[in-house]
Amino acid sequence: MTPETLPPVRSPSDLQAEAAFKHWVRQLVKGAAELRAFEAGQIDAVMDPATGTAILLPEAQTALQGSSRLLLSALDALPGEVCVIDAAGTVVVTNRAWRAFVAARAGAGLGVREGANFLSACGDVRAPERVHADAVAAGLRDVLAGGRQLFRCDYVCHSPDGDCAFTLSIAGIARDGAVYAVVTRENVSEHKRAGAVRSYGRANASRVAAVARARSPNRLLAALPAREYKRLLSGLETVKLTYGEVLHEPGERMRHVYFPSDCLVSLLTVVEGHQALEVGLVGREGMVGSRLALGITASSIRALVQGTGTAVRMTSARFLKEFRRIPALRRALFHFTDALMLQVTQTAACNRFHVVEARLARWLLMTRERLPSGEFHLTHEFLADMLGVRRVGVTSAAGALQRRKLIRYQRGIITILDQQGLEDAACSCYRHLRVMGLEAAI
């Protein structure tokens, strides 16, 4: 046996502490068979009746610590940069390569330290990286929510030392009932630095624009060719829209247009100055302010944020300028406007001819398609305004769907429990208005 393989020498105090611990554990072990198993080293843990907690024996503690050290050593040995993120978005483990990147880039390029929140870091990046960081955050949320097992995207970090291009991969893992995300970062720019840095920058900017377009949560923007999308990038600003916020009012000039990412906007017709009836919904499939495409700068409806989330917006002046210059943007907007007009007319007919329960099922399905979760906040008063019925009618319809175990409605939170069952309960209008149909039209 070589010196390297010899067990570590333990001090007398350590041995005394272990002996005292084992003596205390013996008092907890009940029964002759259990005591024999304990003495033979066949028990790893015992239950403390005073606290109801499991107590690991020293050998098991040593094995567990050794396993953890082995795992961390394996992560540090990997040449790529790796971090582990918990369900709240907090970075809980990083390897040596990841820590080196953080130190070299001073936190830029989503170099997040242990204990910091990765999702918050995505929201704090500078404007040139914001669209790409938003795509990363959306992918991470999707993985943590169980919506997908793997997400990949390209990213460019801008710093005084030069641009750094890399690919991020986010994979979901489950442990003890919780979901974690393993993020790996592969640097794809090092081998190009010795060559033509300027030409690489131009080519990479075009490639990143194409990736950002392809990864854009907004389907209308994602449908644009990479070159045309690149023209729009500098004019797009990421904003957070909160429940109840009014974006446009009837008769007022529209100062911005909005492309929702994971939020939802209701289009309301205001009747007699105070009552409002929903005539349309806009989410990730389209744009709020499409009337500008017809050359009209004043809004005809109230645009009310129904589901909190993010969007990218552009000033109306810049949008009109790009709308005239980019044929692909015009085609996409005309397709969406046609689909939105279909939604408005179909909704009007639905409100006239179909029962409240079927209309509510249809409306919940349309909302679900445009939001990243099957759980959202809605009050009976709000639903009554959206559907143009009395509050008691909404209460009755929601109760009927809940008794059929299609939804759960509690304290203003609606959760869809049975997607297929809700589709069966909805009126035929849903088949004409589902988001996938709108995306196909674009």
Summary of the structure (lengths in Angstrom):
residues: 442
radius of gyration: 28.6
end to end distance: 72.0
largest distance: 92.8
contacts: 1340
relative contact order: 0.07
helix: 48%
strand: 24%
